[in-house]
Amino acid sequence: MTTTTTQTHCPYCSLQCGMRLAGRRVPEVEPWEEFPVNRGALCRKGWSAAGLYGGRERLTSPLVRDRETGEWSAVSWDDALDRVADGIRAAQAAKGPDGVALFGGGGLTNEKAYSLGKLARAALRTSQIDYNGRWCMSSAASAGIRAFGLDRGLPFPLADVEEADVLVLVGSNLAETMPPAARHLDRLRERGGKVVVIDPRRTPTADRADLALQPVPGTDLALALGVLHLLVAAGAVDEDYLAARTTGWSQVRESVAAWWPERVERVTGIEAHELRALAAMLGASPRVMVLTARGAEQHSTGTDTVLAWINVALALGMVGRRGAGYGCLTGQGNGQGGREHGQKADQLPGYRRIDDPSARAHVAEVWGVDPDSLPGPGRSAYELLDALGTDDGPSALLVMGSNIVVSAPNAGRVTERLESLDLLVVCDVVMSETAAIADVVLPVTQWAEETGTMTNLEGRVVLRQRAITPPAGVRSDLDVIAGLASRLSDVPFSTDPEEVFAELGRASAGGPADYSAITYDRIREEHGVFWGGERLFADSFTHPDGRARMHAVEHRGAAELPSADYPVHLTTGRVLAQYQSGAQTRRVRALPDDGPFVEVHPLLAGRLGLAAGEPVRVSTRRGTMTAPARVVTTIRPDTVFVPFHWVGANRLTHDVLDPASRMPEFKVCAASVAPA
């Protein structure tokens, strides 16, 4: 008997590790050694990914909720889509096109992200669309566009990490968030390279480091300014590179003059001798690579923080050199592609700006609509959610690929806004926390039940191929989009992913993220295709003059500092066995689900009378949660940590936004901690 084997990719993070699925009824995960990103290696989430199938919680019929009784009723697809279309018409009749909003996700395929953006702009003509990727790496994206003229998470293959002499990881717990990538750290060190980890917690990634620094949360920017100050003082900057390839250096050099090590120590908590050791290491190394992640980016100063670290890489003359430079470690599976093709409030496919007349004309021609009919920029993700149900905000919302109740900052307020809507529609595979408060829930295909492309953290476009048949009664998100579009407009929408990808290619042609030369066949043959080329910036940056832009930035600190009532810093993050809001991983039996916890240093625990394993109440100005204490020496004594995979953590987090990227300040706020 022949077993069918399908080459596909992991359903989780931005590595998009290659894997094989064997069998069609009960799939088994097998290694795919030839795929270059992971060479057959997978983390425990990847190996157990087949556990997503066959669960009793899987939704297989559209559901409608009675608001008076709270009871759910199964309805036909036509009935469900008719109800949604009627609700959208009512919202737009009352409030105009922007009476309806769409909220997407960084886990949607490129085809879905593109179609969702097209549904908003061409069929519904609403400006009110954004996605949870705004909360992933938008600060790095904003900084990359300002500095280089282009945003691609890593402008080089991930394997180039092994060639660096010094790798600086700012706010990344690589060993837990994307374990197959951690082998590159080991190989770098085996050949004599050094790893530096900057994180308020001493994580498993820091255990692989030669130098681990634990700054006060929210002070990574000041640390970068101090590093550059010392590089200038030591004469370690590459003046020839700066003169030939950048602008703005004189202003940046002047801006770091006052950030001597002792001042940095007072702000960051990093001792001056440690800062000097880091700067000396960087200044003496031929190839330096700086990678940022959410720990540095999810701040109200996230864009400036990334710009400060980009300034360090540029000052050393590293950007564009092999085995060196700057990159961002994308989080979500399609965090890169998801923002390139129209889910963001200010963008059209191909990473074009929606307020650019030439971009509007190009995309409108592909869609067969009048450019003047396309809306302008809308609200960013949190601002959109905060406006729901208000007098000038949308009264209907379609959610696709996001569990907002768990993942949004200041989640208690966001949940209230969701509950105030006249119509909330959620497409999901299970009854997530967000689906549970919806009016209509549409059961959709997941991962290996469908075909579509993803763009991983390197800008490598990969192909997830359908390996198993979805349950009866389940439809793809493309079917949902096409079904609504046919009821609400005369704009054609394909449900065939390869046709949609070809249209995406035409719409993106000539844009910053141009996919027009990529086909499914090429992806299969080449094990993924890099848009823009394998390595960027070797000879030129993407600004019209070919130069990188250096930006003088200043440390401002977190928007909310500790006070008498809220005396400690709260930070959040991920754990090894869970992913994002946990809607998938918490339902996989092979993955341990120990629930939320509060990580506390022994000094703080002793002062507050907290005992390991006992319930702890954490409060901020926005909410309160209770979870068991974990007393550990790996966190700063002035900081507590809570993972965000369960309801609770984001009821505490701050919703203040970065002025450029509109990223909320997930990573630091003021909190109080006490025995429950």
ROTORVEX-859864 format. One record per residue (C-alpha): x, y, z; residue in three letters. Coordinates in steps of 0.02 Angstrom, whole numbers, padded with zeros to 5 digits, always signed. Layout:
XYZAla ...
END
This chain:
+00000+00000+00000Met +00068+00170-00052Thr +00066+00311+00075Thr +00034+00484+00005Thr +00164+00611+00061Thr +00143+00798+00039Thr +00278+00930+00058Gln +00213+01076+00158Thr +00259+01194+00300His +00230+01210+00486Cys +00071+01304+00537Pro +00158+01413+00665Tyr +00300+01539+00667Cys +00390+01640+00533Ser +00523+01508+00502Leu +00391+01412+00404Gln +00493+01254+00427Cys +00474+01126+00291Gly +00392+00961+00336Met +00309+00813+00252Arg +00136+00751+00296Leu +00106+00566+00267Ala -00070+00496+00250Gly -00233+00583+00213Arg -00350+00530+00352Arg -00237+00541+00504Val -00082+00635+00446Pro +00089+00606+00522Glu +00229+00735+00521Val +00391+00679+00440Glu +00553+00776+00413Pro +00590+00863+00248Trp +00780+00870+00252Glu +00798+00957+00085Glu +00708+01117+00137Phe +00849+01240+00175Pro +00774+01338+00320Val +00765+01194+00444Asn +00843+01042+00356Arg +00717+00924+00436Gly +00725+00997+00611Ala +00563+01046+00697Leu +00514+01108+00869Cys +00390+01013+00978Arg +00247+01118+00907Lys +00296+01070+00731Gly +00313+00885+00770Trp +00142+00884+00852Ser +00056+00992+00721Ala -00050+00848+00658Ala -00137+00854+00827Gly -00233+01004+00762Leu -00347+00883+00669Tyr -00489+00774+00725Gly -00528+00864+00887Gly -00704+00869+00954Arg -00695+01058+00963Glu -00679+01078+00775Arg -00817+01184+00699Leu -00903+01106+00549Thr -01060+01211+00524Ser -01096+01397+00519Pro -01167+01454+00686Leu -01281+01599+00731Val -01298+01662+00911Arg -01462+01722+00985Asp -01416+01880+01080Arg -01560+01864+01202Glu -01528+01684+01255Thr -01345+01664+01204Gly -01389+01500+01120Glu -01306+01444+00959Trp -01397+01374+00808Ser -01321+01287+00658Ala -01374+01362+00491Val -01334+01331+00309Ser -01191+01422+00224Trp -01311+01520+00114Asp -01412+01574+00266Asp -01254+01625+00360Ala -01180+01724+00216Leu -01348+01806+00181Asp -01358+01861+00363Arg -01183+01932+00357Val -01216+02023+00193Ala -01378+02095+00262Asp -01286+02155+00418Gly -01151+02237+00313Ile -01281+02325+00205Arg -01369+02389+00360Ala -01207+02454+00437Ala -01157+02543+00277Gln -01332+02613+00250Ala -01323+02691+00423Ala -01142+02749+00424Lys -01078+02744+00246Gly -00942+02627+00178Pro -00839+02641+00337Asp -00983+02572+00439Gly -00905+02400+00413Val -00728+02348+00462Ala -00617+02199+00427Leu -00481+02130+00540Phe -00357+02005+00471Gly -00210+01906+00535Gly -00025+01875+00510Gly -00061+01690+00493Gly -00167+01707+00336Leu -00090+01651+00173Thr -00038+01784+00048Asn -00189+01738-00057Glu -00309+01766+00088Lys -00225+01927+00144Ala -00233+01995-00034Tyr -00414+01945-00057Ser -00465+02018+00111Leu -00387+02185+00063Gly -00472+02178-00106Lys -00639+02138-00023Leu -00621+02292+00087Ala -00564+02416-00046Arg -00646+02354-00207Ala -00807+02269-00150Ala -00852+02357+00014Leu -00755+02518-00020Arg -00714+02535+00164Thr -00552+02607+00230Ser -00575+02514+00394Gln -00457+02367+00380Ile -00303+02317+00478Asp -00232+02158+00556Tyr -00145+02085+00706Asn +00023+02093+00617Gly +00019+02277+00665Arg +00063+02207+00837Trp +00202+02095+00771Cys +00344+02190+00687Met +00268+02353+00626Ser +00398+02455+00720Ser +00538+02364+00629Ala +00444+02385+00466Ala +00425+02572+00496Ser +00609+02589+00539Ala +00665+02484+00391Gly +00568+02591+00268Ile +00637+02751+00344Arg +00816+02688+00351Ala +00831+02580+00195Phe +00679+02626+00091Gly +00617+02446+00104Leu +00548+02328+00236Asp +00595+02146+00225Arg +00621+02063+00394Gly +00788+01982+00354Leu +00872+02053+00198Pro +00976+01894+00190Phe +00950+01706+00219Pro +00939+01655+00402Leu +01090+01541+00380Ala +01200+01696+00357Asp +01189+01714+00546Val +01321+01577+00560Glu +01447+01686+00466Glu +01441+01833+00588Ala +01584+01865+00708Asp +01465+01945+00832Val +01277+01923+00834Leu +01175+02043+00942Val +00998+01984+00981Leu +00893+02127+01049Val +00730+02069+01130Gly +00731+01894+01055Ser +00709+01728+01143Asn +00753+01631+00987Leu +00782+01465+01075Ala +00601+01456+01134Glu +00507+01553+01000Thr +00588+01469+00849Met +00698+01326+00913Pro +00758+01259+00743Pro +00843+01428+00714Ala +00944+01413+00873Ala +01063+01290+00790Arg +01135+01439+00695His +01191+01514+00861Leu +01280+01354+00907Asp +01368+01344+00739Arg +01418+01527+00750Leu +01499+01496+00918Arg +01581+01334+00858Glu +01676+01435+00728Arg +01731+01562+00859Gly +01593+01692+00845Gly +01510+01779+00991Lys +01325+01794+01037Val +01255+01941+01136Val +01078+01932+01206Val +00987+02087+01271Ile +00830+02044+01370Asp +00760+02086+01544Pro +00747+01897+01573Arg +00888+01772+01565Arg +00805+01655+01440Thr +00863+01490+01363Pro +00931+01598+01221Thr +01039+01693+01344Ala +01108+01526+01403Asp +01185+01511+01228Arg +01262+01686+01239Ala +01438+01747+01275Asp +01367+01908+01346Leu +01191+01925+01418Ala +01129+02097+01468Leu +00967+02123+01565Gln +00912+02305+01546Pro +00762+02387+01626Val +00613+02354+01512Pro +00590+02495+01388Gly +00772+02554+01386Thr +00845+02462+01236Asp +00853+02628+01143Leu +00963+02708+01275Ala +01076+02555+01269Leu +01099+02575+01081Ala +01140+02760+01102Leu +01271+02715+01231Gly +01349+02583+01118Val +01363+02706+00974Leu +01436+02839+01090His +01577+02720+01136Leu +01606+02667+00955Leu +01627+02849+00905Val +01744+02881+01052Ala +01849+02731+01004Ala +01861+02782+00822Gly +01778+02618+00775Ala +01652+02687+00651Val +01677+02660+00464Asp +01691+02839+00402Glu +01718+02788+00220Asp +01560+02682+00219Tyr +01460+02819+00304Leu +01518+02949+00177Ala +01483+02837+00028Ala +01322+02749+00077Arg +01224+02851+00206Thr +01153+03021+00247Thr +01120+03096+00419Gly +01277+03035+00507Trp +01332+03204+00576Ser +01165+03228+00665Gln +01170+03051+00735Val +01349+03072+00797Arg +01300+03232+00886Glu +01145+03151+00962Ser +01243+03013+01049Val +01378+03127+01119Ala +01292+03143+01288Ala +01262+02956+01313Trp +01418+02913+01411Trp +01420+02742+01497Pro +01378+02801+01671Glu +01223+02891+01608Arg +01170+02735+01514Val +01195+02634+01673Glu +01077+02748+01770Arg +00942+02729+01636Val +00960+02546+01587Thr +01032+02462+01740Gly +01173+02391+01633Ile +01339+02422+01719Glu +01460+02536+01628Ala +01594+02402+01614His +01470+02284+01528Glu +01425+02420+01403Leu +01609+02450+01368Arg +01636+02264+01343Ala +01495+02257+01216Leu +01558+02409+01120Ala +01735+02342+01118Ala +01673+02176+01052Met +01576+02260+00912Leu +01714+02382+00866Gly +01845+02245+00849Ala +01742+02124+00743Ser +01746+02117+00553Pro +01565+02057+00538Arg +01430+02115+00659Val +01247+02070+00642Met +01106+02149+00743Val +00935+02065+00749Leu +00786+02140+00839Thr +00624+02057+00891Ala +00466+02096+00988Arg +00557+02135+01151Gly +00633+02289+01070Ala +00491+02331+00953Glu +00329+02318+01053Gln +00349+02488+01133His +00284+02664+01109Ser +00464+02702+01057Thr +00485+02543+00955Gly +00523+02627+00789Thr +00655+02740+00865Asp +00731+02593+00958Thr +00752+02495+00796Val +00821+02650+00709Leu +00950+02667+00849Ala +01011+02489+00823Trp +01011+02513+00634Ile +01121+02665+00664Asn +01245+02552+00756Val +01250+02430+00610Ala +01269+02570+00483Leu +01403+02659+00584Ala +01505+02499+00583Leu +01483+02485+00394Gly +01396+02318+00410Met +01231+02334+00315Val +01243+02251+00145Gly +01394+02144+00191Arg +01375+01956+00194Arg +01365+01885+00370Gly +01331+02057+00442Ala +01204+02199+00448Gly +01032+02221+00522Tyr +00876+02113+00518Gly +00712+02084+00609Cys +00653+01915+00669Leu +00472+01912+00612Thr +00351+01826+00731Gly +00193+01764+00647Gln +00192+01634+00509Gly +00153+01761+00373Asn +00194+01920+00466Gly +00299+01973+00316Gln +00181+01931+00173Gly +00029+01978+00274Gly +00078+02161+00275Arg +00138+02167+00095Glu -00025+02141+00004His -00160+02250+00075Gly -00212+02204+00253Gln -00133+02360+00329Lys -00240+02516+00339Ala -00122+02619+00230Asp -00065+02492+00100Gln -00110+02413-00065Leu -00037+02251-00137Pro +00150+02250-00171Gly +00181+02357-00016Tyr +00116+02509-00110Arg +00049+02659-00015Arg -00138+02680-00031Ile -00120+02870-00044Asp -00004+02858-00195Asp -00104+02901-00353Pro +00003+02792-00466Ser -00015+02644-00347Ala -00204+02667-00341Arg -00214+02674-00530Ala -00110+02516-00552His -00206+02411-00427Val -00375+02478-00481Ala -00338+02423-00660Glu -00300+02246-00601Val -00461+02244-00501Trp -00564+02322-00640Gly -00626+02468-00535Val -00613+02658-00542Asp -00460+02720-00444Pro -00568+02856-00368Asp -00682+02724-00294Ser -00541+02657-00183Leu -00544+02725-00005Pro -00398+02814+00076Gly -00300+02759+00230Pro -00400+02693+00377Gly -00368+02669+00563Arg -00225+02562+00627Ser -00266+02400+00719Ala -00291+02460+00897Tyr -00368+02625+00843Glu -00491+02527+00735Leu -00541+02413+00878Leu -00555+02559+00998Asp -00677+02646+00878Ala -00794+02497+00858Leu -00973+02535+00906Gly -00939+02720+00935Thr -01035+02860+00848Asp -00904+02882+00713Asp -00839+02703+00712Gly -00892+02543+00622Pro -01043+02449+00685Ser -01001+02285+00596Ala -00839+02187+00597Leu -00775+02034+00503Leu -00628+01946+00589Val -00520+01824+00495Met -00367+01739+00569Gly -00360+01831+00736Ser -00413+01798+00916Asn -00431+01979+00970Ile -00503+01948+01144Val -00340+01866+01197Val -00213+01958+01089Ser -00263+02142+01094Ala -00184+02263+01218Pro -00300+02329+01354Asn -00405+02178+01305Ala -00544+02214+01428Gly -00585+02376+01341Arg -00569+02296+01169Val -00689+02157+01220Thr -00816+02289+01273Glu -00799+02371+01102Arg -00826+02204+01014Leu -00981+02172+01118Glu -01051+02343+01072Ser -01059+02300+00886Leu -01221+02271+00792Asp -01135+02129+00699Leu -00978+02029+00740Leu -00928+01891+00618Val -00781+01775+00654Val -00703+01648+00537Cys -00613+01514+00637Asp -00582+01328+00655Val -00632+01318+00839Val -00738+01420+00959Met -00601+01541+01008Ser -00628+01671+01142Glu -00671+01798+01006Thr -00786+01680+00913Ala -00879+01648+01077Ala -00945+01827+01079Ile -00984+01836+00892Ala -01154+01843+00809Asp -01102+01730+00666Val -00959+01604+00665Val -00902+01532+00498Leu -00802+01368+00504Pro -00651+01376+00390Val -00510+01264+00331Thr -00343+01263+00416Gln -00163+01236+00368Trp -00145+01068+00277Ala -00326+01068+00218Glu -00288+01207+00094Glu -00155+01269-00026Thr -00076+01441-00018Gly +00086+01536-00003Thr +00171+01611+00149Met +00320+01730+00156Thr +00440+01684+00294Asn +00556+01794+00396Leu +00687+01794+00256Glu +00567+01855+00122Gly +00563+01678+00053Arg +00393+01640-00024Val +00347+01458+00014Val +00201+01348-00034Leu +00089+01259+00090Arg +00007+01119-00007Gln -00157+01037+00035Arg -00123+00867+00112Ala -00290+00812+00184Ile -00475+00835+00148Thr -00563+00959+00263Pro -00716+00902+00362Pro -00884+00912+00276Ala -00965+01081+00302Gly -00802+01178+00310Val -00754+01308+00179Arg -00596+01406+00145Ser -00577+01591+00187Asp -00565+01622-00001Leu -00739+01546-00019Asp -00804+01659+00120Val -00731+01814+00038Ile -00797+01768-00134Ala -00968+01725-00062Gly -00984+01894+00024Leu -00916+01988-00126Ala -01043+01908-00243Ser -01183+01965-00127Arg -01118+02143-00105Leu -01035+02194-00269Ser -00999+02145-00448Asp -00810+02135-00423Val -00751+01958-00467Pro -00657+01853-00339Phe -00575+01685-00373Ser -00577+01543-00247Thr -00432+01452-00329Asp -00274+01496-00233Pro -00158+01482-00382Glu -00268+01600-00483Glu -00273+01720-00336Val -00084+01714-00322Phe -00065+01753-00507Ala -00179+01904-00485Glu -00080+01956-00331Leu +00075+01950-00441Gly -00004+02068-00566Arg -00063+02186-00430Ala +00108+02188-00345Ser +00208+02208-00508Ala +00323+02358-00498Gly +00291+02384-00312Gly +00420+02374-00172Pro +00368+02193-00139Ala +00353+02129-00318Asp +00292+01949-00332Tyr +00255+01954-00518Ser +00395+01835-00566Ala +00351+01705-00433Ile +00242+01555-00477Thr +00188+01399-00385Tyr +00297+01296-00500Asp +00451+01402-00462Arg +00419+01387-00275Ile +00408+01198-00288Arg +00565+01185-00395Glu +00672+01307-00294Glu +00609+01265-00118His +00546+01442-00100Gly +00581+01603-00194Val +00652+01762-00117Phe +00560+01917-00174Trp +00685+02053-00214Gly +00828+01929-00221Gly +00917+01821-00093Glu +01020+01964-00019Arg +00978+02149-00019Leu +01077+02312-00002Phe +01246+02247-00061Ala +01269+02392-00182Asp +01126+02510-00149Ser +00981+02549-00035Phe +00805+02577-00099Thr +00793+02764-00074His +00804+02861-00239Pro +00985+02913-00208Asp +01035+02736-00158Gly +01090+02790+00016Arg +01029+02734+00186Ala +00951+02865+00298Arg +01019+02880+00475Met +00900+02958+00600His +00947+03045+00762Ala +00831+02977+00895Val +00816+03011+01081Glu +00772+02899+01227His +00601+02941+01302Arg +00569+02785+01404Gly +00408+02690+01432Ala +00245+02786+01432Ala +00203+02716+01604Glu +00338+02710+01737Leu +00326+02624+01908Pro +00243+02724+02046Ser +00195+02701+02228Ala +00034+02611+02180Asp +00111+02512+02035Tyr +00292+02489+02086Pro +00358+02355+01967Val +00380+02333+01780His +00269+02206+01692Leu +00329+02124+01532Thr +00250+01987+01426Thr +00304+01855+01302Gly +00294+01677+01240Arg +00334+01504+01307Val +00401+01355+01213Leu +00246+01246+01201Ala +00118+01379+01154Gln +00092+01497+01007Tyr +00009+01669+00996Gln -00165+01670+01077Ser -00155+01481+01104Gly -00315+01448+01006Ala -00224+01309+00913Gln -00088+01248+01029Thr -00196+01241+01186Arg -00301+01110+01096Arg -00155+00995+01049Val -00143+00856+01179Arg +00042+00826+01148Ala +00084+01004+01202Leu +00088+01039+01390Pro -00035+01172+01443Asp +00010+01227+01618Asp -00088+01388+01603Gly -00027+01564+01639Pro +00098+01604+01776Phe +00188+01753+01850Val +00377+01749+01847Glu +00451+01838+02000Val +00628+01861+02064His +00662+01789+02240Pro +00703+01962+02308Leu +00536+02031+02252Leu +00445+01874+02308Ala +00523+01887+02481Gly +00481+02070+02499Arg +00299+02044+02447Leu +00271+01878+02535Gly +00245+01778+02375Leu +00271+01589+02377Ala +00313+01479+02228Ala +00157+01395+02160Gly +00038+01504+02260Glu -00084+01621+02170Pro -00025+01797+02137Val -00131+01947+02090Arg -00054+02063+01959Val -00141+02229+01931Ser -00115+02377+01815Thr -00218+02532+01781Arg -00316+02429+01653Arg -00354+02265+01738Gly -00310+02123+01855Thr -00265+01940+01834Met -00221+01798+01951Thr -00099+01657+01915Ala +00027+01549+02010Pro +00196+01622+02052Ala +00357+01553+01978Arg +00501+01613+02083Val +00657+01620+01973Val +00827+01705+01975Thr +00822+01735+01787Thr +00718+01894+01791Ile +00761+02067+01854Arg +00706+02099+02035Pro +00606+02252+01978Asp +00509+02158+01842Thr +00378+02022+01828Val +00339+01920+01673Phe +00173+01845+01615Val +00150+01741+01455Pro +00013+01804+01339Phe -00058+01640+01270His -00206+01641+01390Trp -00341+01766+01434Val -00270+01882+01565Gly -00101+01953+01516Ala -00169+02074+01386Asn -00302+02137+01504Arg -00153+02218+01590Leu -00050+02284+01444Thr -00043+02465+01392His -00129+02528+01234Asp -00019+02682+01208Val +00046+02681+01028Leu +00209+02713+00939Asp +00178+02873+00840Pro +00254+02803+00680Ala +00209+02618+00676Ser +00052+02625+00787Arg +00123+02479+00885Met +00050+02462+01061Pro +00168+02455+01210Glu +00144+02271+01249Phe +00316+02247+01325Lys +00313+02362+01475Val +00192+02445+01594Cys +00180+02481+01780Ala +00103+02346+01891Ala +00071+02298+02069Ser +00094+02120+02132Val +00022+02040+02289Ala -00030+01870+02356Pro -00204+01830+02291Ala 
END
